Amino acid sequence: MTGVDGSRGLFVITSADPHKFEGLARVSAARDYQMLANYVHEAYLRITSFRSTGVIDLSDDEKSCLKLAAEGFLGNEIARKLKLSESVVRLCLRVARHKLGAASTDMAVLNAIQFGVL
């Protein structure tokens, strides 16, 4: 995309109001769009990495946590079964969601099954 001034980027933020992004509004908007751009960039890297290698590398703990989540166990139950702390289980599931490009654990389980990880 091309901005009003000819700059190029994946996202272009424009407004008909020339004063829209002045002062604090500019700082606030810049932070928000920076976070969005970072998220999209990371998602792009995950997708292209998976396409180029065809592999999603989950740790043994991440796989175990996902398997138990797929069976319907909750975080505290997974922690007890795997003899891990609940915070470690939450971290494993969060990292697995990130690696699998999923917004929820349920979606991570579906993606893992689809990609042949589970």
PAKOLBA-95733 format. One line per field, with one value per atom (N, C-alpha, C): x, y, z; atom name. Coordinates in nm, 3 decimals. Example, Ala and Ser with C-alpha at 12.3 -4.5 7.8 and 13.67 -1.06 7.14 Angstrom:
% residues 2
east: 1.319_1.230_1.320_1.285_1.367_1.290;
north: -0.569_-0.450_-0.330_-0.225_-0.106_0.003;
up: 0.780_0.780_0.780_0.708_0.714_0.787;
atom: N_CA_C_N_CA_C;
END
This chain:
% residues 118
east: 0.084_0.000_0.089_0.033_0.108_0.033_0.107_0.049_0.034_-0.027_-0.052_0.080_0.184_0.313_0.400_0.344_0.419_0.492_0.487_0.556_0.484_0.559_0.503_0.503_0.406_0.399_0.287_0.287_0.181_0.051_0.062_-0.053_-0.027_-0.129_-0.119_-0.233_-0.200_-0.300_-0.316_-0.435_-0.460_-0.590_-0.608_-0.731_-0.753_-0.878_-0.911_-0.885_-0.884_-0.859_-0.708_-0.648_-0.503_-0.453_-0.542_-0.503_-0.534_-0.579_-0.623_-0.513_-0.391_-0.284_-0.178_-0.224_-0.132_-0.124_-0.012_0.005_-0.012_-0.087_-0.106_-0.180_-0.270_-0.342_-0.244_-0.141_-0.040_0.039_0.080_0.157_0.074_-0.050_-0.139_-0.163_-0.193_-0.219_-0.093_0.021_0.146_0.172_0.150_0.169_0.075_-0.052_-0.151_-0.116_-0.081_-0.049_0.084_0.176_0.303_0.277_0.189_0.156_0.087_-0.005_-0.075_0.023_0.112_0.211_0.300_0.340_0.424_0.351_0.224_0.144_0.133_0.103_0.088_0.222_0.330_0.462_0.494_0.468_0.494_0.407_0.281_0.191_0.243_0.288_0.342_0.465_0.553_0.673_0.635_0.535_0.491_0.437_0.354_0.292_0.398_0.485_0.586_0.687_0.718_0.809_0.747_0.618_0.550_0.545_0.516_0.509_0.644_0.750_0.882_0.936_0.908_0.961_0.856_0.728_0.622_0.617_0.689_0.699_0.666_0.588_0.566_0.631_0.727_0.808_0.753_0.672_0.619_0.705_0.727_0.801_0.713_0.776_0.701_0.593_0.628_0.529_0.414_0.445_0.338_0.244_0.301_0.218_0.133_0.195_0.122_0.007_0.034_-0.072_-0.184_-0.150_-0.252_-0.334_-0.268_-0.339_-0.442_-0.401_-0.495_-0.605_-0.572_-0.674_-0.774_-0.724_-0.811_-0.907_-0.863_-0.947_-1.045_-1.038_-1.132_-1.084_-0.957_-0.906_-0.878_-0.899_-0.872_-0.728_-0.683_-0.545_-0.497_-0.577_-0.534_-0.529_-0.618_-0.617_-0.496_-0.465_-0.348_-0.222_-0.215_-0.099_-0.081_-0.190_-0.182_-0.137_-0.197_-0.164_-0.018_0.031_0.168_0.271_0.222_0.311_0.389_0.315_0.370_0.291_0.345_0.268_0.165_0.059_-0.044_0.013_0.108_0.166_0.248_0.313_0.387_0.289_0.178_0.076_0.020_-0.010_-0.061_0.041_0.168_0.273_0.283_0.282_0.291_0.175_0.056_-0.060_-0.052_-0.005_0.007_0.110_0.224_0.329_0.279_0.209_0.154_0.054_-0.033_-0.128_-0.053_0.052_0.132_0.195_0.258_0.325_0.226_0.105_0.003_-0.084_-0.058_-0.133_-0.279_-0.306_-0.443_-0.474_-0.596_-0.639_-0.689_-0.727_-0.777_-0.712_-0.722_-0.667_-0.743_-0.874_-0.953_-0.906_-0.880_-0.832_-0.691_-0.608_-0.473_-0.480_-0.572_-0.590_-0.631_-0.728_-0.771_-0.657_-0.579_-0.466_-0.361_-0.335_-0.235_-0.275_-0.402_-0.452_-0.440_-0.481_-0.474_-0.331_-0.236_-0.096_-0.023_-0.094_-0.032_0.060_0.044_0.127_0.070_-0.061_-0.129_-0.191;
north: -0.117_0.000_0.124_0.231_0.356_0.462_0.532_0.639_0.766_0.867_0.994_1.057_1.041_1.101_1.011_0.898_0.808_0.697_0.699_0.594_0.461_0.353_0.220_0.143_0.055_-0.028_-0.128_-0.223_-0.321_-0.256_-0.163_-0.087_0.060_0.128_0.272_0.334_0.426_0.492_0.634_0.665_0.799_0.853_0.980_1.045_1.170_1.200_1.323_1.445_1.426_1.534_1.549_1.661_1.678_1.685_1.709_1.721_1.594_1.489_1.367_1.303_1.303_1.234_1.330_1.433_1.529_1.504_1.542_1.539_1.401_1.394_1.268_1.163_1.207_1.113_1.039_1.109_1.047_0.942_0.976_0.882_0.759_0.779_0.668_0.579_0.641_0.565_0.491_0.556_0.492_0.366_0.372_0.254_0.141_0.176_0.075_0.009_0.090_0.035_-0.040_0.002_-0.071_-0.211_-0.223_-0.355_-0.440_-0.381_-0.454_-0.501_-0.412_-0.448_-0.562_-0.557_-0.662_-0.796_-0.794_-0.916_-0.975_-0.892_-0.940_-0.995_-0.926_-0.971_-1.108_-1.127_-1.256_-1.366_-1.333_-1.431_-1.469_-1.372_-1.397_-1.489_-1.461_-1.545_-1.688_-1.705_-1.839_-1.913_-1.844_-1.908_-1.945_-1.853_-1.882_-1.984_-1.983_-2.084_-2.222_-2.233_-2.361_-2.407_-2.314_-2.352_-2.397_-2.330_-2.366_-2.495_-2.520_-2.641_-2.751_-2.712_-2.809_-2.866_-2.805_-2.860_-2.752_-2.791_-2.705_-2.778_-2.714_-2.778_-2.747_-2.838_-2.824_-2.907_-2.855_-2.931_-3.046_-3.140_-3.254_-3.206_-3.107_-3.054_-2.986_-2.910_-2.843_-2.946_-3.053_-3.159_-3.228_-3.258_-3.326_-3.241_-3.113_-3.022_-3.012_-3.003_-2.996_-3.125_-3.239_-3.367_-3.375_-3.336_-3.341_-3.237_-3.121_-3.019_-3.073_-3.146_-3.206_-3.307_-3.371_-3.468_-3.401_-3.268_-3.194_-3.158_-3.184_-3.150_-3.000_-2.946_-2.805_-2.788_-2.663_-2.633_-2.698_-2.686_-2.744_-2.896_-2.957_-3.103_-3.148_-3.071_-3.101_-3.092_-2.988_-2.969_-3.089_-3.135_-3.251_-3.376_-3.401_-3.522_-3.522_-3.406_-3.398_-3.364_-3.341_-3.302_-3.175_-3.077_-2.946_-2.843_-2.724_-2.617_-2.565_-2.505_-2.449_-2.340_-2.262_-2.154_-2.213_-2.326_-2.390_-2.442_-2.498_-2.547_-2.430_-2.318_-2.200_-2.153_-2.152_-2.109_-2.205_-2.334_-2.432_-2.416_-2.398_-2.382_-2.250_-2.144_-2.014_-2.023_-2.086_-2.100_-2.189_-2.297_-2.385_-2.309_-2.228_-2.147_-2.055_-1.993_-1.901_-1.975_-2.087_-2.164_-2.214_-2.246_-2.300_-2.190_-2.065_-1.954_-1.955_-1.992_-2.007_-1.905_-1.857_-1.761_-1.829_-1.955_-2.027_-2.165_-2.227_-2.361_-2.460_-2.444_-2.532_-2.523_-2.402_-2.384_-2.441_-2.428_-2.486_-2.638_-2.699_-2.844_-2.882_-2.809_-2.839_-2.821_-2.714_-2.690_-2.799_-2.839_-2.943_-3.075_-3.107_-3.228_-3.215_-3.100_-3.076_-3.081_-3.026_-3.025_-3.155_-3.250_-3.377_-3.375_-3.273_-3.263_-3.349_-3.363_-3.449_-3.568;
up: 0.000_0.000_0.000_-0.045_-0.050_0.029_0.115_0.195_0.113_0.172_0.104_0.058_0.139_0.106_0.018_-0.028_-0.116_-0.042_0.091_0.167_0.147_0.159_0.139_0.271_0.284_0.403_0.392_0.485_0.489_0.532_0.627_0.674_0.648_0.606_0.590_0.669_0.758_0.841_0.787_0.740_0.686_0.743_0.724_0.768_0.682_0.658_0.584_0.672_0.803_0.897_0.917_0.872_0.883_1.027_1.122_1.262_1.343_1.275_1.341_1.426_1.378_1.447_1.500_1.569_1.629_1.780_1.838_1.983_2.044_2.154_2.227_2.144_2.057_1.972_1.882_1.835_1.749_1.827_1.949_2.032_2.062_2.100_2.133_2.011_1.898_1.777_1.732_1.744_1.702_1.784_1.915_2.000_1.959_1.939_1.901_1.767_1.670_1.538_1.539_1.624_1.638_1.690_1.792_1.846_1.740_1.665_1.560_1.453_1.412_1.310_1.359_1.487_1.544_1.544_1.583_1.585_1.445_1.347_1.209_1.158_1.191_1.148_1.207_1.336_1.400_1.340_1.313_1.251_1.112_1.038_0.904_0.913_1.008_1.024_1.062_1.150_1.188_1.066_0.988_0.872_0.769_0.736_0.635_0.684_0.811_0.866_0.854_0.886_0.876_0.731_0.641_0.499_0.446_0.489_0.435_0.495_0.622_0.685_0.696_0.699_0.717_0.856_0.950_1.085_1.187_1.285_1.401_1.518_1.578_1.681_1.820_1.873_2.009_2.103_2.224_2.324_2.374_2.444_2.499_2.596_2.681_2.777_2.705_2.599_2.523_2.461_2.403_2.344_2.451_2.565_2.672_2.723_2.742_2.789_2.686_2.559_2.454_2.447_2.460_2.456_2.567_2.688_2.800_2.785_2.731_2.705_2.602_2.503_2.402_2.463_2.572_2.641_2.737_2.747_2.829_2.968_2.998_3.130_3.139_3.258_3.285_3.333_3.336_3.372_3.500_3.608_3.736_3.730_3.652_3.637_3.554_3.450_3.367_3.453_3.535_3.623_3.715_3.775_3.865_3.791_3.675_3.599_3.552_3.511_3.458_3.565_3.688_3.799_3.766_3.714_3.682_3.760_3.775_3.839_3.739_3.791_3.703_3.614_3.667_3.585_3.469_3.490_3.380_3.275_3.319_3.225_3.145_3.212_3.140_3.037_3.075_2.983_2.865_2.891_2.783_2.684_2.736_2.648_2.571_2.637_2.568_2.456_2.483_2.381_2.266_2.301_2.197_2.110_2.174_2.096_2.000_2.051_1.970_1.852_1.878_1.773_1.668_1.713_1.623_1.562_1.597_1.541_1.582_1.706_1.754_1.863_1.863_1.964_2.091_2.081_2.198_2.204_2.320_2.336_2.248_2.239_2.153_2.008_1.962_1.825_1.810_1.913_1.909_1.896_1.969_1.960_1.818_1.761_1.624_1.525_1.540_1.450_1.466_1.591_1.616_1.551_1.559_1.494_1.342_1.291_1.147_1.094_1.169_1.128_1.162_1.225_1.258_1.380_1.462_1.583_1.694_1.699_1.799_1.729;
atom: N_CA_C_N_CA_C_N_CA_C_N_CA_C_N_CA_C_N_CA_C_N_CA_C_N_CA_C_N_CA_C_N_CA_C_N_CA_C_N_CA_C_N_CA_C_N_CA_C_N_CA_C_N_CA_C_N_CA_C_N_CA_C_N_CA_C_N_CA_C_N_CA_C_N_CA_C_N_CA_C_N_CA_C_N_CA_C_N_CA_C_N_CA_C_N_CA_C_N_CA_C_N_CA_C_N_CA_C_N_CA_C_N_CA_C_N_CA_C_N_CA_C_N_CA_C_N_CA_C_N_CA_C_N_CA_C_N_CA_C_N_CA_C_N_CA_C_N_CA_C_N_CA_C_N_CA_C_N_CA_C_N_CA_C_N_CA_C_N_CA_C_N_CA_C_N_CA_C_N_CA_C_N_CA_C_N_CA_C_N_CA_C_N_CA_C_N_CA_C_N_CA_C_N_CA_C_N_CA_C_N_CA_C_N_CA_C_N_CA_C_N_CA_C_N_CA_C_N_CA_C_N_CA_C_N_CA_C_N_CA_C_N_CA_C_N_CA_C_N_CA_C_N_CA_C_N_CA_C_N_CA_C_N_CA_C_N_CA_C_N_CA_C_N_CA_C_N_CA_C_N_CA_C_N_CA_C_N_CA_C_N_CA_C_N_CA_C_N_CA_C_N_CA_C_N_CA_C_N_CA_C_N_CA_C_N_CA_C_N_CA_C_N_CA_C_N_CA_C_N_CA_C_N_CA_C_N_CA_C_N_CA_C_N_CA_C_N_CA_C_N_CA_C_N_CA_C_N_CA_C_N_CA_C_N_CA_C_N_CA_C_N_CA_C_N_CA_C_N_CA_C_N_CA_C_N_CA_C_N_CA_C_N_CA_C_N_CA_C_N_CA_C_N_CA_C_N_CA_C_N_CA_C;
END
